[in-house]
């Protein structure tokens, strides 16, 4: 902790001078963040508010209904519908299962790669650092499209390799495998990003700590386990929270893969469901409801995770 | 910076911001108030039909007071419908747009289409193929001008049928038998692909059988997605699926195009516009494909289904409904305009809904790719026998989505196609009732 200066007691000399602090000077910091504040208001807060308002409305029609519907206030009715919607539950269950498997694997791989990058035994570190990071630099849609050609049984070199090796052909787009094919794409894309964050945290560990550990007789894996891992814990918690938030919102990969697979239903994951409700089914109000629920679930999970790991995260 | 200059700087910045804001707000109204001479009416038109500029230019030349701008957009299902719905909600939709028949009731249910009858559109009724007009109107209201249609027939690889000595099927029973023979002769071949997520295709088959999924009964909708005709068609295809006689890949994908090229699929039950799909994506098979009428449910019958086809509509937010109606009528009924759209090379190879258009030489000419066959004579005959009473429902987006999901489950063996239809019936009725439509079952 930095040593704080003791507050100055009002001396006799100070009391004689009038206070010269200008009130207008206090506005300057707020002026500096005004541009960001305006944009944040316009593109974050207002749309969120609009979505919340939309989620409380619904449209009503009667008879043949072939005319403009009327918009009525529906209170929490839409939320009730979502709670009774089996497609929504299936999507949420699916995304949670996906997250529980994919996030630990991805962060585990990222951590091991970061440790390797930080060690002294690896050569060509700059090349590997770039190579692992490049998938993140590729736009998500482009990456998913690349992988459609690696998954499509007619074009995939992987499938034909498996076929030539004599094993029964493997269907990446089958009912039971499509979820893990998506997990594969996401892991490929985000591992490098998480690795960079963890690597930066590892680089920030002062050398004296290693010296002290060496003097105490700690070597190799022990250093990784007892020194590096605990000191990198805050960064790990950060990447974990970011991954949880990202995973709950998965959209790009299912959307792109739905073009080549029969097994991505319109309610495959909550974000896909909200998108299809808004833009294919014209249920703007219900889509807003789904989006609000998804935001709340994400908030609960990420905030809850931070609470759980408060000891380690330094937050 | 000391306090005084700091506050002066702050004041100056705030003043500049306020002045800028007031000026910007003040400029806009002044433009609107400026006097304009008698202006040309500008209309915008969203359509994904290629090479429409020829017809649009023809209209602009012959109608000096109106100028139509054509915006080429992607196909409706690939995002343009979503754009149109969003624009209607924001009240800044284009004046005119292209909408397929199956989505007309959905658009009507948003209240976003202009009734063109007050502007004289009813006079065009007898110029169009009857079922296209009946799907574009509701009672006396004319919500769309028909542009093209998609009567269905069977594209088949004549060379494969000859190679394995299989007669070209004329009934569905013969089709199933041909499927068995083909699969036995070469396990890598299948008679066709069954795409579970292409509801429009399957509904075309239901249409042929005479299934009436939706009916307007006074002030209520009668929904019968699983009526006896539909169930019979589902049962037929379930048998084909169970015996693994068909592929189940999604259609219009790279893998599916490859099947067209390599003969993985020996037939394609498709609409008239499918002719170009094959030409564009299976160039190596030139001369090997032919077109035959759709197999029939009873020998000797001739009933056909339709898949696709679109219309031109006028959106509610337009400020010039009269001029927009005039353009819609001209585009789809003026001989010069229709001939340009029909042109297979310089136009859109459109199959017109205009009765006079069906006799045009460009429509019935021999097509080299299909071995010189005049393929459109098959489609002309089919077009005349498409059931005129088929009606689309007001929530086809939900029906298509649910049908895709349910049929995908059927293809994975979880349920049968007949059960899928029953589930679809239940979910459609529930959704329509929830949305406020009056439904009878």
Interface residues (C-beta under 8 A of the other chain):
Chain A: X20 X21 X22 X24 X25 X27 X28 X31 X59 X60 X61 X62 X63 X64 X65 X66 X67 X68 X69 X81 X149 X152 X153 X154 X155 X175 X259 X260 X261 X262 X263 X265 X266 X267 X276 X279 X280 X281 X282 X284
Chain B: X3 X4 X6 X7 X10 X11 X13 X14 X79 X81 X82 X85 X86 X89 X105 X106 X108 X109 X110 X111 X112 X138 X195 X196 X197 X216 X219 X220 X221 X248 X249 X250 X253 X254 X255 X258 X259 X394 X395 X397 X398 X401 X402 X404 X405 X408 X411 X412 X434 X435 X436 X437 X438
